[in-house]
């Protein structure tokens, strides 16, 4: 394939030839015609979403969103839960207590008594079922551990899956929408992936890293209520070496336990902190010394600012989802959308990264680089060159204009291994 008249960083306006899944030539423009006329737009390396939950994202097509932005308040939540035909299962996602307070089976019974309802908290950690759902699944007496009869299931996704009707996963839609964003690869961050997950996800046109499968990082999910000691976590980390680990850290204590464990077990290339929701300043030299990469979500303080203002301990407010300060401290840094628990649009995440307050805003090019890293080394930014893999994103406009706009609207075409995965014009 020949892509003519494109702007390539370090080369200027050039023609780019692809072959065998790689870039095989970058040269002065001169071809009268090619397979794709770049029209002076920038040709970039493809974007990689370094933290996403693909099956859950695909399930959104069969779900009702009931977060603060969608439901708004109690009346909006009730309307959303009652919007379908009576008797049909309702799968609602994105809930936060600011909408209608704490939920349990009886609250949901009052909201929607005539149909089975299950509501997932925005964190992804909690499902709440109403009585109709519990009866339909044969769980009315709290027959599944963790419910306690109140319909609240904490981190029970794997066991609950067999008790609900089959759900259509719109993975092809996920792949098409991601291609329109310029995404050429994903790192799926589920903590307990089934061995059949790679096959399930194989319909996606993007490249895949599935945590816990093959040589991908092994995911460790920490919760304060069941937090291991540093020694226990270190033993678990040592047991999977030489594979790297990706440790879910959303509180101060989780980060401290993880750093102590990595110190004891010894870090390896590819170790990651997922989220890094709260990173006190005094821990940053420690992180830099260990060389562990932080894969963060700089858009969360923007998307969830109202809720964080009341939910997050005042002592932690200044340490939320650091971005610029981590980079300045020499800590390897990358970003993931955490979709569906955050926006699936990496350009929206980039905009949030450049608009952050509190000294955490990054330069526009640095924001783009958060999604330009190698799949297994997220902070190592890829560059387009002869011999590089032809996972590419062609823009309508030059790079400077794209960085000014910071919008998915600038994406014109996406290629994986030299094959176009966006529809022809």
C-alpha positions as CSV (number, residue, x, y, z in Angstrom):
1,X,0.0,0.0,0.0
2,X,1.2,3.5,-0.8
3,X,-0.1,6.5,1.3
4,X,0.9,9.7,-0.5
5,X,1.4,13.3,0.7
6,X,1.3,12.8,4.5
7,X,3.0,14.7,7.3
8,X,5.3,12.4,9.2
9,X,7.1,13.7,12.3
10,X,10.8,14.1,11.5
11,X,10.3,13.7,7.8
12,X,7.9,16.5,6.7
13,X,5.6,15.9,3.8
14,X,6.3,12.5,2.4
15,X,4.9,9.3,0.8
16,X,4.8,6.2,3.0
17,X,4.9,2.7,1.6
18,X,3.6,-0.3,3.6
19,X,4.3,-4.0,3.0
20,X,4.3,-7.2,4.9
21,X,2.5,-5.4,7.8
22,X,5.3,-2.9,8.2
23,X,6.5,0.5,7.0
24,X,8.9,-0.3,4.2
25,X,9.5,3.2,2.8
26,X,9.3,6.8,3.7
27,X,10.4,9.2,0.9
28,X,9.9,12.5,-0.8
29,X,6.5,13.0,-2.3
30,X,6.4,12.3,-6.0
31,X,3.9,9.5,-6.7
32,X,1.1,10.7,-8.9
33,X,-1.3,8.4,-7.3
34,X,-1.4,5.9,-4.5
35,X,-3.8,3.7,-2.6
36,X,-4.6,6.6,-0.2
37,X,-4.1,10.3,-0.8
38,X,-3.1,11.7,2.6
39,X,-3.9,15.3,1.5
40,X,-1.3,16.7,3.8
41,X,-2.7,15.2,7.0
42,X,-0.5,13.8,9.7
43,X,0.2,10.0,9.8
44,X,0.8,8.9,13.3
45,X,1.5,5.6,15.1
46,X,-1.8,4.1,16.1
47,X,-3.2,4.7,19.6
48,X,-3.2,2.0,22.2
49,X,-5.7,2.0,25.1
50,X,-3.5,0.7,27.9
51,X,-6.4,-0.2,30.4
52,X,-9.8,-1.2,29.2
53,X,-12.5,-3.8,30.0
54,X,-13.6,-5.0,26.6
55,X,-16.3,-7.5,27.5
56,X,-18.0,-5.0,29.8
57,X,-17.7,-2.3,27.2
58,X,-19.3,-4.5,24.6
59,X,-22.2,-5.2,27.1
60,X,-23.0,-1.5,27.2
61,X,-25.2,-1.9,24.1
62,X,-27.5,-4.1,26.1
63,X,-27.4,-1.9,29.2
64,X,-29.1,1.3,30.6
65,X,-26.7,4.0,31.8
66,X,-27.8,5.4,35.2
67,X,-24.9,7.5,36.3
68,X,-25.1,11.1,37.5
69,X,-24.8,12.5,33.9
70,X,-27.5,10.2,32.5
71,X,-30.1,9.6,35.3
72,X,-29.4,12.8,37.3
73,X,-31.5,12.0,40.3
74,X,-33.9,9.5,41.8
75,X,-36.7,10.3,39.4
76,X,-34.4,9.8,36.4
77,X,-33.2,6.5,37.8
78,X,-36.7,5.2,38.3
79,X,-37.7,6.3,34.8
80,X,-34.6,4.5,33.4
81,X,-35.3,1.3,35.2
82,X,-39.0,1.3,34.2
83,X,-38.4,2.2,30.6
84,X,-38.5,-1.3,29.2
85,X,-41.3,-3.9,29.0
86,X,-42.5,-5.2,32.3
87,X,-40.9,-8.6,33.2
88,X,-37.8,-8.2,31.1
89,X,-34.4,-8.1,32.8
90,X,-32.8,-4.7,33.2
91,X,-29.0,-4.3,33.3
92,X,-28.1,-0.8,34.5
93,X,-24.5,0.5,34.7
94,X,-22.6,3.5,35.9
95,X,-24.5,4.1,39.1
96,X,-23.2,6.5,41.8
97,X,-24.7,7.3,45.2
98,X,-25.1,10.9,44.2
99,X,-28.1,9.8,42.0
100,X,-30.3,8.3,44.7
101,X,-28.2,7.2,47.7
102,X,-27.2,3.7,48.7
103,X,-29.0,0.9,46.9
104,X,-30.1,-2.5,48.1
105,X,-32.8,-5.0,47.0
106,X,-35.6,-3.2,48.8
107,X,-34.8,0.2,47.4
108,X,-34.7,-1.3,43.9
109,X,-38.0,-3.1,44.6
110,X,-39.6,0.2,45.3
111,X,-38.1,1.7,42.1
112,X,-39.0,-1.2,39.7
113,X,-41.0,-4.0,41.3
114,X,-42.3,-5.6,38.1
115,X,-39.1,-6.7,36.5
116,X,-35.7,-8.3,37.4
117,X,-33.2,-5.4,37.8
118,X,-29.5,-5.5,38.4
119,X,-27.5,-2.2,38.9
120,X,-23.7,-2.0,38.7
121,X,-21.9,0.7,40.6
122,X,-19.7,3.0,38.6
123,X,-16.6,1.5,40.2
124,X,-17.4,-1.9,38.6
125,X,-17.0,-3.6,42.0
126,X,-20.6,-3.8,43.2
127,X,-23.8,-5.2,41.7
128,X,-27.2,-4.7,43.4
129,X,-30.1,-6.9,42.5
130,X,-33.8,-6.4,43.3
131,X,-36.0,-9.2,44.6
132,X,-37.4,-10.1,41.2
133,X,-33.9,-10.7,39.9
134,X,-32.9,-12.8,42.9
135,X,-36.0,-14.9,42.6
136,X,-35.5,-15.4,38.8
137,X,-31.9,-16.6,39.5
138,X,-32.9,-18.8,42.5
139,X,-30.9,-16.6,44.9
140,X,-33.7,-15.2,46.9
141,X,-32.4,-16.6,50.2
142,X,-28.9,-15.1,49.6
143,X,-27.8,-18.4,48.2
144,X,-24.7,-17.0,46.6
145,X,-22.0,-16.0,49.0
146,X,-21.4,-12.3,49.4
147,X,-25.0,-11.2,49.0
148,X,-26.2,-11.5,52.6
149,X,-29.8,-11.3,51.5
150,X,-29.7,-7.6,50.7
151,X,-29.1,-8.0,47.0
152,X,-25.6,-6.5,47.2
153,X,-22.8,-8.5,45.6
154,X,-19.2,-7.3,46.0
155,X,-16.7,-8.5,43.3
156,X,-18.9,-11.4,42.4
157,X,-19.0,-10.9,38.6
158,X,-17.6,-14.4,37.7
159,X,-20.0,-16.3,39.8
160,X,-23.0,-14.1,39.0
161,X,-22.5,-14.6,35.3
162,X,-24.2,-18.0,35.2
163,X,-27.3,-16.7,36.9
164,X,-28.3,-14.1,34.4
165,X,-29.8,-14.4,30.8
166,X,-27.2,-14.5,28.0
167,X,-26.1,-11.1,27.1
168,X,-25.3,-10.0,23.5
169,X,-21.8,-8.6,23.4
170,X,-21.4,-6.0,20.7
171,X,-17.7,-6.5,20.2
172,X,-17.8,-5.6,16.5
173,X,-19.3,-2.3,17.5
174,X,-16.5,-1.8,20.1
175,X,-13.9,-2.4,17.4
176,X,-15.5,-0.1,14.9
177,X,-15.9,2.8,17.3
178,X,-12.3,2.3,18.5
179,X,-11.0,2.3,15.0
180,X,-12.8,5.7,14.5
181,X,-10.8,7.0,17.4
182,X,-7.5,5.8,15.8
183,X,-7.1,2.9,18.3
184,X,-5.0,0.1,16.9
185,X,-4.6,-1.9,20.2
186,X,-6.0,-2.6,23.6
187,X,-4.8,-3.9,26.9
188,X,-7.7,-5.7,28.5
189,X,-7.4,-5.3,32.3
190,X,-9.9,-7.8,33.7
191,X,-8.5,-9.3,36.9
192,X,-9.6,-12.9,36.3
193,X,-9.9,-13.5,32.5
194,X,-11.2,-16.8,31.4
195,X,-9.0,-18.9,29.0
196,X,-11.6,-18.4,26.3
197,X,-11.5,-14.6,26.5
198,X,-8.8,-14.1,23.8
199,X,-11.0,-16.2,21.4
200,X,-14.1,-14.1,22.4
201,X,-12.2,-10.9,21.7
202,X,-10.6,-12.1,18.5
203,X,-13.4,-10.5,16.4
204,X,-11.8,-7.2,17.2
205,X,-9.6,-5.8,14.4
206,X,-7.2,-4.3,16.9
207,X,-4.2,-5.9,18.5
208,X,-4.8,-7.3,22.0
209,X,-2.9,-7.7,25.2
210,X,-5.0,-9.6,27.7
211,X,-3.7,-9.4,31.3
212,X,-3.1,-12.8,32.8
213,X,-2.9,-14.6,29.5
214,X,0.4,-15.5,27.8
215,X,3.3,-13.2,28.7
216,X,1.0,-10.3,29.5
217,X,1.2,-8.7,33.0
218,X,-0.6,-10.6,35.8
219,X,-3.4,-8.5,37.3
220,X,-3.7,-8.2,41.1
221,X,-6.9,-6.5,42.3
222,X,-6.6,-5.0,45.8
223,X,-9.5,-4.0,48.1
224,X,-8.9,-2.3,51.4
225,X,-11.3,-4.7,53.2
226,X,-9.3,-7.8,52.1
227,X,-5.9,-6.2,51.7
228,X,-2.9,-8.6,52.0
229,X,0.1,-7.8,54.0
230,X,3.1,-6.5,52.0
231,X,4.8,-9.9,52.7
232,X,1.8,-11.8,51.4
233,X,1.5,-9.7,48.3
234,X,5.3,-10.0,47.7
235,X,5.0,-13.8,47.9
236,X,2.1,-13.7,45.3
237,X,4.2,-11.5,43.0
238,X,7.3,-13.7,43.4
239,X,5.2,-16.7,42.4
240,X,4.4,-15.3,39.0
241,X,7.9,-14.1,38.2
242,X,9.5,-13.5,35.7
243,X,6.2,-12.2,34.4
244,X,5.4,-8.5,35.2
245,X,2.5,-7.6,37.4
246,X,-0.2,-5.0,37.1
247,X,-1.5,-4.0,40.5
248,X,-4.8,-2.2,40.9
249,X,-4.2,0.7,43.4
250,X,-7.0,3.2,44.1
251,X,-6.2,4.1,47.7
252,X,-3.2,5.4,49.6
253,X,-2.8,2.2,51.6
254,X,-3.1,0.0,48.5
255,X,-0.2,1.9,46.9
256,X,2.0,1.6,50.0
257,X,1.4,-2.1,50.3
258,X,2.2,-2.5,46.6
259,X,5.4,-0.6,46.8
260,X,6.6,-2.5,49.9
261,X,5.7,-5.8,48.1
262,X,7.6,-4.8,44.9
263,X,10.5,-3.7,47.0
264,X,10.6,-7.2,48.6
265,X,9.9,-9.2,45.5
266,X,12.1,-7.1,43.3
267,X,10.7,-5.1,40.3
268,X,10.9,-6.4,36.7
269,X,10.5,-4.6,33.4
270,X,6.8,-4.2,32.7
271,X,5.5,-3.9,36.3
272,X,2.6,-1.5,36.4
273,X,0.4,0.4,38.9
274,X,-3.1,0.5,37.5
275,X,-5.0,3.8,38.2
276,X,-2.7,5.2,40.8
277,X,-5.7,7.0,42.1
278,X,-4.0,8.4,45.2
279,X,-0.2,8.9,45.0
280,X,1.1,11.0,47.8
281,X,4.1,13.2,46.9
282,X,6.4,11.4,49.3
283,X,6.0,8.1,47.4
284,X,7.0,9.5,44.0
285,X,10.8,9.1,44.5
286,X,10.1,5.5,45.6
287,X,8.1,4.8,42.4
288,X,10.8,6.4,40.3
289,X,13.5,4.2,41.9
290,X,11.5,1.0,41.3
291,X,10.9,2.0,37.7
292,X,7.3,0.9,37.9
293,X,4.9,2.3,35.2
294,X,1.8,4.1,36.3
295,X,-1.2,3.7,33.9
296,X,-3.5,6.4,35.0
297,X,-6.9,7.9,34.0
298,X,-6.4,11.7,34.0
299,X,-10.0,12.2,32.9
300,X,-11.5,10.9,36.1
301,X,-11.1,14.1,38.1
302,X,-12.9,15.9,35.2
303,X,-15.7,13.3,34.7
304,X,-16.2,12.8,38.4
305,X,-15.2,16.1,39.9
306,X,-18.5,16.8,41.7
307,X,-18.5,13.3,43.3
308,X,-14.8,13.3,44.2
309,X,-15.3,16.7,46.0
310,X,-17.5,15.0,48.6
311,X,-16.4,11.3,48.3
312,X,-12.6,11.7,48.6
313,X,-10.9,12.3,51.9
314,X,-9.6,16.0,51.9
315,X,-6.1,14.7,52.6
316,X,-6.2,12.8,49.3
317,X,-7.7,15.5,47.1
318,X,-4.3,17.0,46.0
319,X,-3.0,13.5,45.1
320,X,-5.7,12.3,42.7
321,X,-4.8,10.8,39.4
322,X,-1.5,12.6,39.1
323,X,-0.1,13.2,35.6
324,X,2.4,16.0,35.1
325,X,4.0,15.6,38.5
326,X,4.6,11.9,37.8
327,X,6.3,12.6,34.5
328,X,8.5,15.4,36.1
329,X,9.5,12.9,38.8
330,X,10.8,10.5,36.2
331,X,8.1,7.9,36.7
332,X,7.1,6.0,33.5
333,X,3.6,7.1,32.6
334,X,0.8,6.0,30.3
335,X,-3.0,6.2,30.2
336,X,-6.0,4.0,29.6
337,X,-9.6,4.9,29.3
338,X,-10.9,2.3,31.8
339,X,-13.9,2.0,29.6
340,X,-16.8,1.4,30.2
341,X,-16.1,2.9,33.7
342,X,-14.8,6.0,32.0
343,X,-15.1,7.6,28.5
344,X,-13.9,5.2,25.7
345,X,-12.7,8.2,23.7
346,X,-8.9,8.6,24.1
347,X,-9.1,12.1,22.7
348,X,-11.4,13.1,25.5
349,X,-8.9,11.7,27.9
350,X,-6.1,13.7,26.3
351,X,-8.2,16.9,26.5
352,X,-8.7,16.2,30.2
353,X,-5.0,15.7,30.7
354,X,-4.2,19.1,29.2
355,X,-7.0,20.9,31.1
356,X,-6.2,19.5,34.5
357,X,-5.9,21.9,37.4
358,X,-3.6,21.8,40.5
359,X,-0.4,21.7,38.4
360,X,-1.2,18.3,36.8
361,X,-1.9,19.5,33.3
362,X,0.5,18.2,30.6
363,X,1.5,19.6,27.3
364,X,-0.6,18.6,24.3
365,X,2.0,16.4,22.7
366,X,2.7,14.7,26.1
367,X,-1.1,13.9,26.3
368,X,-1.0,12.2,22.9
369,X,2.0,10.2,23.9
370,X,0.0,8.7,26.9
371,X,-1.7,6.6,24.2
372,X,1.3,6.1,21.9
373,X,3.3,3.7,24.0
374,X,4.2,0.1,23.1
375,X,1.7,-2.5,24.2
376,X,4.0,-4.2,26.6
377,X,6.0,-1.1,27.6
378,X,3.3,1.6,27.8
379,X,5.6,4.5,28.6
380,X,8.0,3.7,25.7
381,X,6.5,5.9,22.9
382,X,6.5,4.4,19.4
383,X,7.7,6.5,16.5
384,X,6.9,6.0,12.8
385,X,10.0,4.8,10.9
386,X,11.1,2.4,8.2
387,X,10.7,-1.1,9.7
388,X,8.1,-0.1,12.3
389,X,4.8,-2.1,12.5
390,X,2.2,-0.5,10.2
391,X,-0.3,0.2,13.0
392,X,-1.2,3.8,11.9
393,X,-3.6,6.6,12.3
394,X,-4.1,9.0,9.4
395,X,-5.5,12.4,10.3
396,X,-7.5,14.9,8.3
397,X,-5.2,17.7,9.4
398,X,-1.5,18.3,10.2
399,X,-0.3,17.4,13.7
400,X,-0.2,20.9,15.1
401,X,-3.9,21.5,14.2
402,X,-4.8,18.0,15.6
403,X,-3.2,18.8,18.9
404,X,-5.0,22.2,19.0
405,X,-8.3,20.5,18.3
406,X,-7.7,17.4,20.4
407,X,-10.8,15.7,19.0
408,X,-11.6,12.3,17.5
409,X,-13.0,14.2,14.6
410,X,-9.5,14.6,13.2
411,X,-9.1,10.9,12.6
412,X,-9.6,9.9,9.0
413,X,-8.4,6.3,8.7
414,X,-6.8,3.6,10.9
415,X,-4.6,0.8,9.8
416,X,-3.5,-2.4,11.7
417,X,-0.6,-4.3,10.1
418,X,-1.0,-2.1,7.0
419,X,-4.7,-3.1,6.6
420,X,-7.3,-0.4,6.8
421,X,-9.8,-1.1,9.6
422,X,-12.0,2.0,9.1
423,X,-14.6,2.1,6.3
424,X,-13.3,3.4,2.9
425,X,-14.4,7.0,2.1
